[in-house]
Amino acid sequence: KFGRGEGGECRRNNMGYVTKCEECEEIVMYVGESGRNGYTRGLDHIKDYRNKRADSHMWKHAVEKHNSRGDVRYSMTVKKLFKDPLTRQVNEAVRMTRCEADTVLNSKTEWHGPATVRLVPEAGCGTTVN
């Protein structure tokens, strides 16, 4: 939906968001984050899609699933607002890992390095592990 984004959370900076294809029967989603506001970030995605940029998740999806149509309907929703960049970026990685979409449109190069891991000690306290 290429709406005008009037008011609300879409005008607040430091947010996590998702975009979804509104035409696919399955759930097709992109998980994102930005220090800028949702409205501005959404305009960037629309511009990249309309300019058929090779790195646009929306354009790639349109090419792969919608015969390269330039009028595929997408929506964007701000999921959470943040106070600092680290929390925002970690939240994005966690949301990507937990995403229950049928298809996630994020490319692996967007995953900014290794996954966030949870350390669980296998040996007792003071035991040397090789």
C-alpha positions in Angstrom: 0.0 0.0 0.0 1.6 3.2 -1.1 -0.2 5.3 1.5 0.7 8.8 2.8 1.7 7.6 6.3 -0.2 10.2 8.2 0.8 10.5 11.9 1.3 7.6 14.3 4.3 5.4 14.7 5.3 5.6 11.0 6.6 9.2 11.7 8.8 8.2 14.6 12.5 7.5 14.3 14.3 4.3 15.5 11.9 1.6 14.5 11.7 -2.0 13.5 9.2 -2.9 10.7 8.0 -5.5 8.3 6.8 -5.3 4.7 4.5 -7.9 3.3 3.3 -8.9 -0.1 -0.5 -8.5 -0.1 -1.0 -10.6 -3.2 0.5 -13.9 -2.3 -1.6 -16.5 -0.6 1.4 -17.5 1.6 2.9 -15.1 4.1 5.8 -13.3 2.4 7.6 -10.9 4.6 10.7 -8.7 4.9 12.0 -7.8 8.3 13.7 -4.4 8.6 15.0 -1.7 10.9 16.0 1.9 10.5 17.2 4.8 12.5 14.9 7.0 10.4 11.1 7.0 10.5 8.9 4.4 8.9 7.4 6.7 6.3 10.8 7.8 4.9 12.1 4.2 4.9 9.0 3.1 3.2 9.4 5.7 0.5 13.0 4.4 -0.1 11.6 0.9 -0.6 9.0 2.1 -3.0 11.6 4.1 -5.0 13.9 1.1 -5.2 11.0 -1.1 -6.3 9.8 1.4 -9.0 13.4 1.8 -10.2 13.8 -2.0 -10.4 16.9 -2.0 -8.3 18.5 -5.4 -8.1 19.0 -5.1 -4.4 15.3 -4.3 -3.7 13.5 -7.1 -1.8 10.2 -5.9 -3.3 11.5 -5.9 -6.9 13.2 -9.3 -6.5 9.9 -10.8 -5.2 8.0 -9.2 -8.1 10.4 -10.7 -10.6 10.4 -14.2 -9.0 6.7 -14.5 -8.2 4.7 -11.9 -10.1 6.1 -11.9 -13.7 8.1 -8.7 -13.1 5.0 -6.6 -12.5 5.5 -3.0 -11.3 2.1 -2.9 -9.5 2.4 -5.6 -6.9 0.7 -4.5 -3.7 2.9 -4.4 -0.5 2.2 -3.2 3.0 4.5 -1.9 5.7 3.9 -2.0 9.4 6.0 -0.5 12.2 6.4 -3.3 14.8 8.4 -1.6 17.5 10.1 1.7 18.5 13.6 1.8 20.1 15.7 4.2 22.1 19.1 3.0 20.8 20.6 1.5 17.6 22.1 -1.6 19.3 18.7 -2.7 20.7 17.0 -2.0 17.3 19.6 -4.1 15.4 19.6 -7.0 17.8 15.8 -7.0 17.7 15.8 -7.2 13.9 18.1 -10.2 14.1 15.9 -11.9 16.6 12.7 -11.1 14.6 14.4 -12.6 11.5 15.3 -15.8 13.4 11.8 -16.1 14.9 9.9 -15.1 11.7 7.0 -17.5 11.0 6.5 -16.3 7.4 6.4 -18.9 4.7 9.0 -16.8 2.8 11.4 -14.3 4.3 12.6 -11.8 1.7 15.8 -10.7 3.5 19.0 -11.7 1.8 21.8 -13.3 3.8 24.0 -10.3 3.3 21.6 -8.2 5.3 22.1 -10.3 8.4 25.0 -8.1 9.5 27.3 -11.0 10.6 26.9 -14.0 12.8 23.7 -14.9 14.5 22.9 -13.9 18.0 23.7 -17.0 20.1 22.8 -18.1 23.6 25.7 -19.6 25.5 24.8 -22.7 27.5 27.7 -24.2 29.6 28.0 -27.9 29.1 30.7 -28.5 31.8 30.6 -27.7 35.4 32.1 -24.6 36.9 35.9 -24.5 36.6 36.0 -27.4 34.1 38.3 -26.9 31.1 36.6 -27.4 27.8 38.8 -28.0 24.7 
